């Protein structure tokens, strides 16, 4: 669905995107993970045809970026990080306008209802809260039922319940076979949603794999447990693959004296820091 | 073309909902009336007062040229204000990733208004000009002023970050029109100091009546458009 080979791009004379290459299969959620200024948005702009003047080959939905025509966007949905909506129009008018730009589109009221905005359909966007604008902006990208979705920080600024609604909608699109490129610096979103993630730092892909593989490669899952000794609470940790060698742990299990036990797996953020020396958030 | 027309429709809708921009579009008609009826009347009063045969009538062509510039200038100003609002609302960039496309967006915001401005300009010139114009020459002049206004519009959207800055820059952009009176008042080679201004060549074309002057008038406008378009395209990305 998406194929990027030897991609190089620079805004100035200094190279910014350096020799990037990856493939995204149909129906996959592929995440760009990296700190601000790493090149995630630039990559997304290149993939959506906003930025030209790059070197290398970029194919999206079978079309070479740079030689695509406007009908290419009939099957591309983009959700920018910052809402792009006509503030003086109502939510419904906004969606109706965008729907008019495409040959086919989904039912507007159904989409509004999915993100809990049906009752606010006739309210001007300027009266919307940040979260409402984000949700409206998101369904705008789904309006024409595109095959490829580019989502930039889709849950940014949303409360947990609305973020959940958005994540469910993203997973729902994946279930329909849509290919999704998710740009984020939220490791939890990436771990939950992405089939594969690419760590982007300084315009380079530092690692590319499934979140699980990236975590497991570190091989440092631990068990943390506590027990009482002479009235004091003792905290201990043991690597998951060495539990049988921890006599204290085994004894506590046999005697039912454990006060608490937790498994501790590294997060994508830990892996990111380890591989790149940079923080995600 | 369908997305493009829908995009233009929303542009018109925005203007119709903005009282300031709506007023801007009526300005050329008011100016045309003021020029057509006010200036000959002022000429009569001035000649009587100063006891002269003519004072303003020698510059009627200049007034006509200002009128020919005014209509596309005001239309393109309104267009620039809409574009700056759309840049503010991230709409301009979003249009580039819809079937409208980057070029389509620019077309609907510059070429379409420029074309309408050209037509309105020809109509106003036909009914309100102070001097006699042949139809082809009037059409040519209005085409050139429309081209110039597209350059002005690009100047506003390329160098302003919002409507307030755009309005401030619009006042400054009046400098581009400074070339209009030059052939009327400067007769030496000094006048060519203004050769970078398309308005200078438009005025010179009308004063001299030499059709070859259309070439520098078109080329200077295209040069402005080309340079400013490059800058604006970067903003859209």
Boltz contact constraints between the chains, C-beta under 6 A:
constraints:
  - contact:
      token1: [A, 48]
      token2: [B, 97]
      max_distance: 6.0
  - contact:
      token1: [A, 50]
      token2: [B, 96]
      max_distance: 6.0
  - contact:
      token1: [A, 50]
      token2: [B, 237]
      max_distance: 6.0
  - contact:
      token1: [A, 51]
      token2: [B, 237]
      max_distance: 6.0
  - contact:
      token1: [A, 70]
      token2: [B, 99]
      max_distance: 6.0
  - contact:
      token1: [A, 70]
      token2: [B, 101]
      max_distance: 6.0
  - contact:
      token1: [A, 73]
      token2: [B, 97]
      max_distance: 6.0
  - contact:
      token1: [A, 73]
      token2: [B, 98]
      max_distance: 6.0
  - contact:
      token1: [A, 73]
      token2: [B, 99]
      max_distance: 6.0
  - contact:
      token1: [A, 78]
      token2: [B, 97]
      max_distance: 6.0
  - contact:
      token1: [A, 82]
      token2: [B, 90]
      max_distance: 6.0
  - contact:
      token1: [A, 84]
      token2: [B, 90]
      max_distance: 6.0
  - contact:
      token1: [A, 84]
      token2: [B, 91]
      max_distance: 6.0
  - contact:
      token1: [A, 84]
      token2: [B, 94]
      max_distance: 6.0
  - contact:
      token1: [A, 87]
      token2: [B, 89]
      max_distance: 6.0
  - contact:
      token1: [A, 97]
      token2: [B, 10]
      max_distance: 6.0
  - contact:
      token1: [A, 100]
      token2: [B, 6]
      max_distance: 6.0
  - contact:
      token1: [A, 101]
      token2: [B, 3]
      max_distance: 6.0
  - contact:
      token1: [A, 101]
      token2: [B, 6]
      max_distance: 6.0
  - contact:
      token1: [A, 101]
      token2: [B, 98]
      max_distance: 6.0
  - contact:
      token1: [A, 101]
      token2: [B, 99]
      max_distance: 6.0
  - contact:
      token1: [A, 101]
      token2: [B, 100]
      max_distance: 6.0
